[in-house]
Amino acid sequence: MDLLSPARLGPLDLPNRLVMAPMTRNRAAADGTPGPLMAAYYAQRATAGLIVAEATTPNAVGRTYPNIPGIYAPEHVAGWRGVTGAVRAAGGRMFLQLQHGGRVGHPANSGLVPLAPSPVALGEPVHTGGGPLPAPVPREMTVRDVQATVADFAAAARNAVAAGFDGVEVHAANGYLLHQFLAGNTNRRTDAYGGTVAGRVRFTVQVVRAVAAAVGAERVGVRIAPGVTVNGIAEDDTAVLYRTLAGELAGDGLAYLHVVFADPGDALFGELRAAWPGVLIGNPRLPWPGPPPADGGRAAGERLLAAGADLVALGRAFLANPDLVERLRTGAPLNPVRDRYLMYTGGAEGYTDYPALAS
C-alpha cells in the first residue's frame, strides 16, 4: 500500500490515498458565498483522492475571520454548488469541513458577540477587515445555545449535501468551538457539558451524531488535534480525552477519523488506530513555521500509512501544486509555497496561479 494506491471511503472509490486537507484561504464573498475563483481553485486539485474543502461556518455567530465561507443561507448553497459541480466535472470527490469558531471570532466579522463554552477570551488578536483587534470575552453558551448549535450543524450538513458535497467533516480541532469544549482551560463549566472528560466530550458527540442522523454516518468524518495548542488551547489530559472521544464514536459507522499532526511514533496515535474501526486519515507533523519538506510530506505520509493510517492529508503541498498527484507519481519537483498569499489577500495570486507541469 502506498500513497498512490486506490482506497475505499464508505460508498466512494478513491483513486489514491491523498487527501487535500482543509485550508482557510479567505476567498469567499463578504457574505460568505463561494464564487467562481474558488470553483477554479478546487477543480485544479481534483486529482486528489479526496478534497476536504475549507472550514465553513454553520451559522452567523460561528464566523471566524473575513471572507470565510458559510453554509447556512440559500446563497451559500448555490455558491458551493458551483464549486462541487466544477470538482465533479474534473473527476473529483469532495467533503466540506464544518467549523464554528466559538471564541475565535469578533463582532467586526460576524456582527455578533462570539459564543463559547465559558467566558474565557482568546489571548491574542483576531483578524478583521480592519486589521487585528483584541479578542472579546465570549458569551457563555446556555444549554439552549448548545442545543441550537447542534441543530445548526445538522442543518449545515443537509445544506452541504444539497450543495453537492459527498459528505462533511466536523471540525473538533485547532482551538475552535468543539475543541474549546474538549479542553479544560477553555471549558470551565460545571453542568453536563463540562468538568469531567465525559462531560467535555458530550457536545462534540452530540454534534457528530446529529450530523450523522441528518445525512448518514457514512457521509460524516471528524477532525481532532490531540495536544495541539493553537488558538490558546491547553489540554492536561490529552490521552484520556481522545481515547474517550474515539471510544464514544467508534461504533457509529462514521466515514473517518482525521488526526491533525499525526506522529506514527506517538503512543496515542497507535492507541487511536487500535480503537478506531474505520478509515483513519493522518495529517503528518511537518515543519511549521517554515517551509514544508521538498517532497511535500510524501515520506512522512508513507510512514503514517505504514503505522496504520488509511489516507494521508496534505495541505501546503496541494496548495502550491494543483497537480500534486502527478508530480508525486513522476517524481517531478514541487512548487514552493508562497506564504505571503496564504490568507487575507484575496484574488488569484498565490491561489489559482500555481503552475502545473507542462503537458
Contacts in CASP RR format, 6 or more apart in sequence:
PFRMAT RR
TARGET T0000
AUTHOR 0000-0000-0000
METHOD contacts of the structure
MODEL  1
MDLLSPARLGPLDLPNRLVMAPMTRNRAAADGTPGPLMAAYYAQRATAGL
IVAEATTPNAVGRTYPNIPGIYAPEHVAGWRGVTGAVRAAGGRMFLQLQH
GGRVGHPANSGLVPLAPSPVALGEPVHTGGGPLPAPVPREMTVRDVQATV
ADFAAAARNAVAAGFDGVEVHAANGYLLHQFLAGNTNRRTDAYGGTVAGR
VRFTVQVVRAVAAAVGAERVGVRIAPGVTVNGIAEDDTAVLYRTLAGELA
GDGLAYLHVVFADPGDALFGELRAAWPGVLIGNPRLPWPGPPPADGGRAA
GERLLAAGADLVALGRAFLANPDLVERLRTGAPLNPVRDRYLMYTGGAEG
YTDYPALAS
1 17 0 8 1.000
1 305 0 8 1.000
2 17 0 8 1.000
2 302 0 8 1.000
2 305 0 8 1.000
3 16 0 8 1.000
3 17 0 8 1.000
3 18 0 8 1.000
3 298 0 8 1.000
3 301 0 8 1.000
3 302 0 8 1.000
3 305 0 8 1.000
3 312 0 8 1.000
3 328 0 8 1.000
4 16 0 8 1.000
4 17 0 8 1.000
4 18 0 8 1.000
4 325 0 8 1.000
4 328 0 8 1.000
4 329 0 8 1.000
5 16 0 8 1.000
5 17 0 8 1.000
6 13 0 8 1.000
6 14 0 8 1.000
6 15 0 8 1.000
6 16 0 8 1.000
6 17 0 8 1.000
7 14 0 8 1.000
7 16 0 8 1.000
7 17 0 8 1.000
7 49 0 8 1.000
7 279 0 8 1.000
7 310 0 8 1.000
7 311 0 8 1.000
8 14 0 8 1.000
9 50 0 8 1.000
9 255 0 8 1.000
9 256 0 8 1.000
9 279 0 8 1.000
9 311 0 8 1.000
10 218 0 8 1.000
10 255 0 8 1.000
10 279 0 8 1.000
11 218 0 8 1.000
12 50 0 8 1.000
12 93 0 8 1.000
12 166 0 8 1.000
14 49 0 8 1.000
14 50 0 8 1.000
14 93 0 8 1.000
14 311 0 8 1.000
15 47 0 8 1.000
15 49 0 8 1.000
16 47 0 8 1.000
16 48 0 8 1.000
16 49 0 8 1.000
16 325 0 8 1.000
17 49 0 8 1.000
17 305 0 8 1.000
17 310 0 8 1.000
17 311 0 8 1.000
17 312 0 8 1.000
18 48 0 8 1.000
18 49 0 8 1.000
18 311 0 8 1.000
18 312 0 8 1.000
18 314 0 8 1.000
18 318 0 8 1.000
18 324 0 8 1.000
18 325 0 8 1.000
18 328 0 8 1.000
19 48 0 8 1.000
19 49 0 8 1.000
19 50 0 8 1.000
19 51 0 8 1.000
19 52 0 8 1.000
19 258 0 8 1.000
19 281 0 8 1.000
19 311 0 8 1.000
19 312 0 8 1.000
19 313 0 8 1.000
19 314 0 8 1.000
20 45 0 8 1.000
20 48 0 8 1.000
20 49 0 8 1.000
20 50 0 8 1.000
20 51 0 8 1.000
20 52 0 8 1.000
20 313 0 8 1.000
20 314 0 8 1.000
20 315 0 8 1.000
20 318 0 8 1.000
21 52 0 8 1.000
21 283 0 8 1.000
21 313 0 8 1.000
21 314 0 8 1.000
21 315 0 8 1.000
21 318 0 8 1.000
22 52 0 8 1.000
22 53 0 8 1.000
22 54 0 8 1.000
22 55 0 8 1.000
22 97 0 8 1.000
22 169 0 8 1.000
22 171 0 8 1.000
22 223 0 8 1.000
23 54 0 8 1.000
23 315 0 8 1.000
23 316 0 8 1.000
23 319 0 8 1.000
23 342 0 8 1.000
24 54 0 8 1.000
24 55 0 8 1.000
24 64 0 8 1.000
24 65 0 8 1.000
24 68 0 8 1.000
24 343 0 8 1.000
25 41 0 8 1.000
25 54 0 8 1.000
25 342 0 8 1.000
25 343 0 8 1.000
25 351 0 8 1.000
26 65 0 8 1.000
26 66 0 8 1.000
26 67 0 8 1.000
26 68 0 8 1.000
26 343 0 8 1.000
26 344 0 8 1.000
26 345 0 8 1.000
26 346 0 8 1.000
27 34 0 8 1.000
27 35 0 8 1.000
27 37 0 8 1.000
27 38 0 8 1.000
27 41 0 8 1.000
27 67 0 8 1.000
27 346 0 8 1.000
27 347 0 8 1.000
27 351 0 8 1.000
28 34 0 8 1.000
28 35 0 8 1.000
28 38 0 8 1.000
28 67 0 8 1.000
28 68 0 8 1.000
28 69 0 8 1.000
28 70 0 8 1.000
29 35 0 8 1.000
29 67 0 8 1.000
30 66 0 8 1.000
30 67 0 8 1.000
31 73 0 8 1.000
31 75 0 8 1.000
32 67 0 8 1.000
32 68 0 8 1.000
32 69 0 8 1.000
32 70 0 8 1.000
32 76 0 8 1.000
33 69 0 8 1.000
33 70 0 8 1.000
33 73 0 8 1.000
33 75 0 8 1.000
33 76 0 8 1.000
33 78 0 8 1.000
33 79 0 8 1.000
34 69 0 8 1.000
34 76 0 8 1.000
34 79 0 8 1.000
34 80 0 8 1.000
34 82 0 8 1.000
34 83 0 8 1.000
35 79 0 8 1.000
35 82 0 8 1.000
35 83 0 8 1.000
36 82 0 8 1.000
37 347 0 8 1.000
37 348 0 8 1.000
37 351 0 8 1.000
37 352 0 8 1.000
38 69 0 8 1.000
38 83 0 8 1.000
39 82 0 8 1.000
39 83 0 8 1.000
39 85 0 8 1.000
39 86 0 8 1.000
39 87 0 8 1.000
40 86 0 8 1.000
40 352 0 8 1.000
41 351 0 8 1.000
41 352 0 8 1.000
42 51 0 8 1.000
42 53 0 8 1.000
42 83 0 8 1.000
42 86 0 8 1.000
42 87 0 8 1.000
42 94 0 8 1.000
43 86 0 8 1.000
43 87 0 8 1.000
43 89 0 8 1.000
43 90 0 8 1.000
44 90 0 8 1.000
44 322 0 8 1.000
44 323 0 8 1.000
44 352 0 8 1.000
44 356 0 8 1.000
45 51 0 8 1.000
45 318 0 8 1.000
45 322 0 8 1.000
45 324 0 8 1.000
46 87 0 8 1.000
46 90 0 8 1.000
46 91 0 8 1.000
46 92 0 8 1.000
47 90 0 8 1.000
47 92 0 8 1.000
47 323 0 8 1.000
47 324 0 8 1.000
47 325 0 8 1.000
47 326 0 8 1.000
48 92 0 8 1.000
48 318 0 8 1.000
48 324 0 8 1.000
48 325 0 8 1.000
49 92 0 8 1.000
49 93 0 8 1.000
49 311 0 8 1.000
49 325 0 8 1.000
50 93 0 8 1.000
50 94 0 8 1.000
50 95 0 8 1.000
50 311 0 8 1.000
51 87 0 8 1.000
51 92 0 8 1.000
51 93 0 8 1.000
51 94 0 8 1.000
51 95 0 8 1.000
52 94 0 8 1.000
52 95 0 8 1.000
52 96 0 8 1.000
52 97 0 8 1.000
52 169 0 8 1.000
52 258 0 8 1.000
52 313 0 8 1.000
53 80 0 8 1.000
53 83 0 8 1.000
53 94 0 8 1.000
53 95 0 8 1.000
53 96 0 8 1.000
53 97 0 8 1.000
53 165 0 8 1.000
54 69 0 8 1.000
54 97 0 8 1.000
55 64 0 8 1.000
55 68 0 8 1.000
55 97 0 8 1.000
55 98 0 8 1.000
55 99 0 8 1.000
55 171 0 8 1.000
55 176 0 8 1.000
56 68 0 8 1.000
56 69 0 8 1.000
56 70 0 8 1.000
56 71 0 8 1.000
56 76 0 8 1.000
56 80 0 8 1.000
56 96 0 8 1.000
56 97 0 8 1.000
56 98 0 8 1.000
56 99 0 8 1.000
56 156 0 8 1.000
56 160 0 8 1.000
57 63 0 8 1.000
57 64 0 8 1.000
57 68 0 8 1.000
57 69 0 8 1.000
57 70 0 8 1.000
57 71 0 8 1.000
57 72 0 8 1.000
57 98 0 8 1.000
57 99 0 8 1.000
57 100 0 8 1.000
57 101 0 8 1.000
58 70 0 8 1.000
58 71 0 8 1.000
58 72 0 8 1.000
58 98 0 8 1.000
58 99 0 8 1.000
58 100 0 8 1.000
58 149 0 8 1.000
58 152 0 8 1.000
58 153 0 8 1.000
58 155 0 8 1.000
58 156 0 8 1.000
59 72 0 8 1.000
59 100 0 8 1.000
59 149 0 8 1.000
59 152 0 8 1.000
59 156 0 8 1.000
60 72 0 8 1.000
60 110 0 8 1.000
60 111 0 8 1.000
60 112 0 8 1.000
61 100 0 8 1.000
61 102 0 8 1.000
61 110 0 8 1.000
61 112 0 8 1.000
61 113 0 8 1.000
61 114 0 8 1.000
61 115 0 8 1.000
62 100 0 8 1.000
62 101 0 8 1.000
62 102 0 8 1.000
62 105 0 8 1.000
62 110 0 8 1.000
62 114 0 8 1.000
62 115 0 8 1.000
62 177 0 8 1.000
63 70 0 8 1.000
63 101 0 8 1.000
63 105 0 8 1.000
63 109 0 8 1.000
63 110 0 8 1.000
64 99 0 8 1.000
64 101 0 8 1.000
64 104 0 8 1.000
64 105 0 8 1.000
64 109 0 8 1.000
64 126 0 8 1.000
64 176 0 8 1.000
65 105 0 8 1.000
65 109 0 8 1.000
65 126 0 8 1.000
65 127 0 8 1.000
65 128 0 8 1.000
65 343 0 8 1.000
65 344 0 8 1.000
66 109 0 8 1.000
66 127 0 8 1.000
66 128 0 8 1.000
66 129 0 8 1.000
66 344 0 8 1.000
67 344 0 8 1.000
67 346 0 8 1.000
68 109 0 8 1.000
69 76 0 8 1.000
69 80 0 8 1.000
70 76 0 8 1.000
71 77 0 8 1.000
71 80 0 8 1.000
71 96 0 8 1.000
71 98 0 8 1.000
71 156 0 8 1.000
71 159 0 8 1.000
71 160 0 8 1.000
71 163 0 8 1.000
72 152 0 8 1.000
72 155 0 8 1.000
72 156 0 8 1.000
72 159 0 8 1.000
76 159 0 8 1.000
76 163 0 8 1.000
77 159 0 8 1.000
77 162 0 8 1.000
77 163 0 8 1.000
78 163 0 8 1.000
79 163 0 8 1.000
80 96 0 8 1.000
80 160 0 8 1.000
80 163 0 8 1.000
80 164 0 8 1.000
80 165 0 8 1.000
81 162 0 8 1.000
81 163 0 8 1.000
81 164 0 8 1.000
83 94 0 8 1.000
83 163 0 8 1.000
84 94 0 8 1.000
84 163 0 8 1.000
84 164 0 8 1.000
84 165 0 8 1.000
85 164 0 8 1.000
87 93 0 8 1.000
87 94 0 8 1.000
88 94 0 8 1.000
88 164 0 8 1.000
93 166 0 8 1.000
94 164 0 8 1.000
94 165 0 8 1.000
94 166 0 8 1.000
94 167 0 8 1.000
95 165 0 8 1.000
95 166 0 8 1.000
95 167 0 8 1.000
95 168 0 8 1.000
95 169 0 8 1.000
95 221 0 8 1.000
95 255 0 8 1.000
96 160 0 8 1.000
96 163 0 8 1.000
96 165 0 8 1.000
96 167 0 8 1.000
96 168 0 8 1.000
96 169 0 8 1.000
97 168 0 8 1.000
97 169 0 8 1.000
97 171 0 8 1.000
97 223 0 8 1.000
98 153 0 8 1.000
98 156 0 8 1.000
98 157 0 8 1.000
98 160 0 8 1.000
98 168 0 8 1.000
98 169 0 8 1.000
98 170 0 8 1.000
98 171 0 8 1.000
98 211 0 8 1.000
99 171 0 8 1.000
99 176 0 8 1.000
99 177 0 8 1.000
100 149 0 8 1.000
100 152 0 8 1.000
100 153 0 8 1.000
100 171 0 8 1.000
100 176 0 8 1.000
100 177 0 8 1.000
100 178 0 8 1.000
101 114 0 8 1.000
101 176 0 8 1.000
101 177 0 8 1.000
102 114 0 8 1.000
102 115 0 8 1.000
102 116 0 8 1.000
102 138 0 8 1.000
102 176 0 8 1.000
102 177 0 8 1.000
102 180 0 8 1.000
103 114 0 8 1.000
103 115 0 8 1.000
103 116 0 8 1.000
103 120 0 8 1.000
103 121 0 8 1.000
103 122 0 8 1.000
103 135 0 8 1.000
103 138 0 8 1.000
103 177 0 8 1.000
103 180 0 8 1.000
103 186 0 8 1.000
104 114 0 8 1.000
104 122 0 8 1.000
104 126 0 8 1.000
104 135 0 8 1.000
104 175 0 8 1.000
104 176 0 8 1.000
104 231 0 8 1.000
105 114 0 8 1.000
105 122 0 8 1.000
105 126 0 8 1.000
105 135 0 8 1.000
105 136 0 8 1.000
106 114 0 8 1.000
106 126 0 8 1.000
106 128 0 8 1.000
106 133 0 8 1.000
106 135 0 8 1.000
106 136 0 8 1.000
107 113 0 8 1.000
107 114 0 8 1.000
107 136 0 8 1.000
108 128 0 8 1.000
108 129 0 8 1.000
108 130 0 8 1.000
108 133 0 8 1.000
109 126 0 8 1.000
109 128 0 8 1.000
109 129 0 8 1.000
113 136 0 8 1.000
113 138 0 8 1.000
113 139 0 8 1.000
114 136 0 8 1.000
114 138 0 8 1.000
114 139 0 8 1.000
115 138 0 8 1.000
115 139 0 8 1.000
115 140 0 8 1.000
115 141 0 8 1.000
115 145 0 8 1.000
115 149 0 8 1.000
115 177 0 8 1.000
116 138 0 8 1.000
116 139 0 8 1.000
116 140 0 8 1.000
116 141 0 8 1.000
116 177 0 8 1.000
116 180 0 8 1.000
116 186 0 8 1.000
117 140 0 8 1.000
117 141 0 8 1.000
117 177 0 8 1.000
117 180 0 8 1.000
117 181 0 8 1.000
117 186 0 8 1.000
117 187 0 8 1.000
117 188 0 8 1.000
117 189 0 8 1.000
117 193 0 8 1.000
117 194 0 8 1.000
117 203 0 8 1.000
118 140 0 8 1.000
118 186 0 8 1.000
118 187 0 8 1.000
118 188 0 8 1.000
118 189 0 8 1.000
119 137 0 8 1.000
119 138 0 8 1.000
119 139 0 8 1.000
119 140 0 8 1.000
120 137 0 8 1.000
120 138 0 8 1.000
120 185 0 8 1.000
120 186 0 8 1.000
120 188 0 8 1.000
121 135 0 8 1.000
121 136 0 8 1.000
121 137 0 8 1.000
121 138 0 8 1.000
122 135 0 8 1.000
122 231 0 8 1.000
122 232 0 8 1.000
123 135 0 8 1.000
123 232 0 8 1.000
124 135 0 8 1.000
124 231 0 8 1.000
124 232 0 8 1.000
125 132 0 8 1.000
125 133 0 8 1.000
125 134 0 8 1.000
125 135 0 8 1.000
126 132 0 8 1.000
126 133 0 8 1.000
126 134 0 8 1.000
126 135 0 8 1.000
127 343 0 8 1.000
127 344 0 8 1.000
140 189 0 8 1.000
141 149 0 8 1.000
143 191 0 8 1.000
143 193 0 8 1.000
146 193 0 8 1.000
146 203 0 8 1.000
146 206 0 8 1.000
149 177 0 8 1.000
149 207 0 8 1.000
150 203 0 8 1.000
150 206 0 8 1.000
150 207 0 8 1.000
150 210 0 8 1.000
151 210 0 8 1.000
153 170 0 8 1.000
153 207 0 8 1.000
153 210 0 8 1.000
153 211 0 8 1.000
154 210 0 8 1.000
154 211 0 8 1.000
154 213 0 8 1.000
154 214 0 8 1.000
155 214 0 8 1.000
156 168 0 8 1.000
157 167 0 8 1.000
157 168 0 8 1.000
157 211 0 8 1.000
157 214 0 8 1.000
157 215 0 8 1.000
157 219 0 8 1.000
157 220 0 8 1.000
158 214 0 8 1.000
158 215 0 8 1.000
160 167 0 8 1.000
160 168 0 8 1.000
160 215 0 8 1.000
161 167 0 8 1.000
161 168 0 8 1.000
161 215 0 8 1.000
161 219 0 8 1.000
166 219 0 8 1.000
167 215 0 8 1.000
167 219 0 8 1.000
167 220 0 8 1.000
167 221 0 8 1.000
167 255 0 8 1.000
168 211 0 8 1.000
168 215 0 8 1.000
168 219 0 8 1.000
168 220 0 8 1.000
168 221 0 8 1.000
169 220 0 8 1.000
169 221 0 8 1.000
169 222 0 8 1.000
169 223 0 8 1.000
169 258 0 8 1.000
170 178 0 8 1.000
170 204 0 8 1.000
170 207 0 8 1.000
170 208 0 8 1.000
170 211 0 8 1.000
170 220 0 8 1.000
170 221 0 8 1.000
170 222 0 8 1.000
170 223 0 8 1.000
171 178 0 8 1.000
171 223 0 8 1.000
172 178 0 8 1.000
172 179 0 8 1.000
172 182 0 8 1.000
172 204 0 8 1.000
172 207 0 8 1.000
172 208 0 8 1.000
172 222 0 8 1.000
172 223 0 8 1.000
172 224 0 8 1.000
172 225 0 8 1.000
172 245 0 8 1.000
173 179 0 8 1.000
173 223 0 8 1.000
173 224 0 8 1.000
173 225 0 8 1.000
173 228 0 8 1.000
173 260 0 8 1.000
174 225 0 8 1.000
174 228 0 8 1.000
174 230 0 8 1.000
174 231 0 8 1.000
174 260 0 8 1.000
175 183 0 8 1.000
175 186 0 8 1.000
175 225 0 8 1.000
175 228 0 8 1.000
175 230 0 8 1.000
175 231 0 8 1.000
175 232 0 8 1.000
175 233 0 8 1.000
176 231 0 8 1.000
178 203 0 8 1.000
178 204 0 8 1.000
178 207 0 8 1.000
179 186 0 8 1.000
179 225 0 8 1.000
179 231 0 8 1.000
179 233 0 8 1.000
180 186 0 8 1.000
180 187 0 8 1.000
180 233 0 8 1.000
181 187 0 8 1.000
181 193 0 8 1.000
181 194 0 8 1.000
181 200 0 8 1.000
181 201 0 8 1.000
181 202 0 8 1.000
181 203 0 8 1.000
181 204 0 8 1.000
182 200 0 8 1.000
182 201 0 8 1.000
182 204 0 8 1.000
182 235 0 8 1.000
182 241 0 8 1.000
182 245 0 8 1.000
183 200 0 8 1.000
183 233 0 8 1.000
183 234 0 8 1.000
183 235 0 8 1.000
184 195 0 8 1.000
184 200 0 8 1.000
184 234 0 8 1.000
184 235 0 8 1.000
184 236 0 8 1.000
185 232 0 8 1.000
185 233 0 8 1.000
185 234 0 8 1.000
185 235 0 8 1.000
186 232 0 8 1.000
186 233 0 8 1.000
187 193 0 8 1.000
187 194 0 8 1.000
187 195 0 8 1.000
187 200 0 8 1.000
188 194 0 8 1.000
189 195 0 8 1.000
192 199 0 8 1.000
192 202 0 8 1.000
193 199 0 8 1.000
193 200 0 8 1.000
193 202 0 8 1.000
193 203 0 8 1.000
194 200 0 8 1.000
194 202 0 8 1.000
197 237 0 8 1.000
197 240 0 8 1.000
197 241 0 8 1.000
197 244 0 8 1.000
198 244 0 8 1.000
200 241 0 8 1.000
201 241 0 8 1.000
201 244 0 8 1.000
201 245 0 8 1.000
201 248 0 8 1.000
204 222 0 8 1.000
204 245 0 8 1.000
205 245 0 8 1.000
205 248 0 8 1.000
205 249 0 8 1.000
208 220 0 8 1.000
208 221 0 8 1.000
208 222 0 8 1.000
208 249 0 8 1.000
208 252 0 8 1.000
208 254 0 8 1.000
209 252 0 8 1.000
211 220 0 8 1.000
212 219 0 8 1.000
212 220 0 8 1.000
212 252 0 8 1.000
212 253 0 8 1.000
212 254 0 8 1.000
217 252 0 8 1.000
217 253 0 8 1.000
217 254 0 8 1.000
217 255 0 8 1.000
218 253 0 8 1.000
218 254 0 8 1.000
218 255 0 8 1.000
219 255 0 8 1.000
220 254 0 8 1.000
220 255 0 8 1.000
221 254 0 8 1.000
221 255 0 8 1.000
221 256 0 8 1.000
221 257 0 8 1.000
221 258 0 8 1.000
222 249 0 8 1.000
222 254 0 8 1.000
222 256 0 8 1.000
222 257 0 8 1.000
222 258 0 8 1.000
223 258 0 8 1.000
223 259 0 8 1.000
223 260 0 8 1.000
224 242 0 8 1.000
224 245 0 8 1.000
224 257 0 8 1.000
224 258 0 8 1.000
224 259 0 8 1.000
224 260 0 8 1.000
225 259 0 8 1.000
225 260 0 8 1.000
225 261 0 8 1.000
226 235 0 8 1.000
226 238 0 8 1.000
226 239 0 8 1.000
226 241 0 8 1.000
226 242 0 8 1.000
226 259 0 8 1.000
226 260 0 8 1.000
226 268 0 8 1.000
226 272 0 8 1.000
227 233 0 8 1.000
227 235 0 8 1.000
227 238 0 8 1.000
228 260 0 8 1.000
228 261 0 8 1.000
235 241 0 8 1.000
238 268 0 8 1.000
239 267 0 8 1.000
239 268 0 8 1.000
239 271 0 8 1.000
242 268 0 8 1.000
242 272 0 8 1.000
243 268 0 8 1.000
243 271 0 8 1.000
243 272 0 8 1.000
243 275 0 8 1.000
246 257 0 8 1.000
246 272 0 8 1.000
246 275 0 8 1.000
246 276 0 8 1.000
247 275 0 8 1.000
249 257 0 8 1.000
250 275 0 8 1.000
250 276 0 8 1.000
250 277 0 8 1.000
251 277 0 8 1.000
253 277 0 8 1.000
253 278 0 8 1.000
254 278 0 8 1.000
255 279 0 8 1.000
256 278 0 8 1.000
256 279 0 8 1.000
256 280 0 8 1.000
256 281 0 8 1.000
256 310 0 8 1.000
256 311 0 8 1.000
257 272 0 8 1.000
257 276 0 8 1.000
257 278 0 8 1.000
257 279 0 8 1.000
257 280 0 8 1.000
257 281 0 8 1.000
258 280 0 8 1.000
258 281 0 8 1.000
258 282 0 8 1.000
258 283 0 8 1.000
258 313 0 8 1.000
259 269 0 8 1.000
259 272 0 8 1.000
259 280 0 8 1.000
259 281 0 8 1.000
259 282 0 8 1.000
259 283 0 8 1.000
260 283 0 8 1.000
261 283 0 8 1.000
261 284 0 8 1.000
261 285 0 8 1.000
262 269 0 8 1.000
262 282 0 8 1.000
262 283 0 8 1.000
262 284 0 8 1.000
262 285 0 8 1.000
262 304 0 8 1.000
262 309 0 8 1.000
263 269 0 8 1.000
263 284 0 8 1.000
263 285 0 8 1.000
264 270 0 8 1.000
264 303 0 8 1.000
264 304 0 8 1.000
264 306 0 8 1.000
264 307 0 8 1.000
264 308 0 8 1.000
264 309 0 8 1.000
265 307 0 8 1.000
269 307 0 8 1.000
270 307 0 8 1.000
272 280 0 8 1.000
273 280 0 8 1.000
273 307 0 8 1.000
273 308 0 8 1.000
273 309 0 8 1.000
278 310 0 8 1.000
279 310 0 8 1.000
279 311 0 8 1.000
280 308 0 8 1.000
280 309 0 8 1.000
280 310 0 8 1.000
280 311 0 8 1.000
281 309 0 8 1.000
281 310 0 8 1.000
281 311 0 8 1.000
281 312 0 8 1.000
281 313 0 8 1.000
282 301 0 8 1.000
282 304 0 8 1.000
282 309 0 8 1.000
282 311 0 8 1.000
282 312 0 8 1.000
282 313 0 8 1.000
283 312 0 8 1.000
283 313 0 8 1.000
283 314 0 8 1.000
283 315 0 8 1.000
284 297 0 8 1.000
284 300 0 8 1.000
284 301 0 8 1.000
284 303 0 8 1.000
284 304 0 8 1.000
284 312 0 8 1.000
284 314 0 8 1.000
285 300 0 8 1.000
286 292 0 8 1.000
286 293 0 8 1.000
286 296 0 8 1.000
286 297 0 8 1.000
286 300 0 8 1.000
286 316 0 8 1.000
287 293 0 8 1.000
290 339 0 8 1.000
291 336 0 8 1.000
291 337 0 8 1.000
292 316 0 8 1.000
292 317 0 8 1.000
292 337 0 8 1.000
293 299 0 8 1.000
293 300 0 8 1.000
294 333 0 8 1.000
294 334 0 8 1.000
295 334 0 8 1.000
296 314 0 8 1.000
296 316 0 8 1.000
296 317 0 8 1.000
296 334 0 8 1.000
297 314 0 8 1.000
297 317 0 8 1.000
298 328 0 8 1.000
301 309 0 8 1.000
301 312 0 8 1.000
301 314 0 8 1.000
302 312 0 8 1.000
304 312 0 8 1.000
305 312 0 8 1.000
314 324 0 8 1.000
316 337 0 8 1.000
317 324 0 8 1.000
317 334 0 8 1.000
318 324 0 8 1.000
319 337 0 8 1.000
319 342 0 8 1.000
319 354 0 8 1.000
320 334 0 8 1.000
320 335 0 8 1.000
320 336 0 8 1.000
320 337 0 8 1.000
320 338 0 8 1.000
320 354 0 8 1.000
321 327 0 8 1.000
321 334 0 8 1.000
321 335 0 8 1.000
321 354 0 8 1.000
321 356 0 8 1.000
322 354 0 8 1.000
322 356 0 8 1.000
323 356 0 8 1.000
323 357 0 8 1.000
324 334 0 8 1.000
326 332 0 8 1.000
326 356 0 8 1.000
326 357 0 8 1.000
327 333 0 8 1.000
327 334 0 8 1.000
327 357 0 8 1.000
330 357 0 8 1.000
332 357 0 8 1.000
335 354 0 8 1.000
335 355 0 8 1.000
338 350 0 8 1.000
341 349 0 8 1.000
341 350 0 8 1.000
341 351 0 8 1.000
END
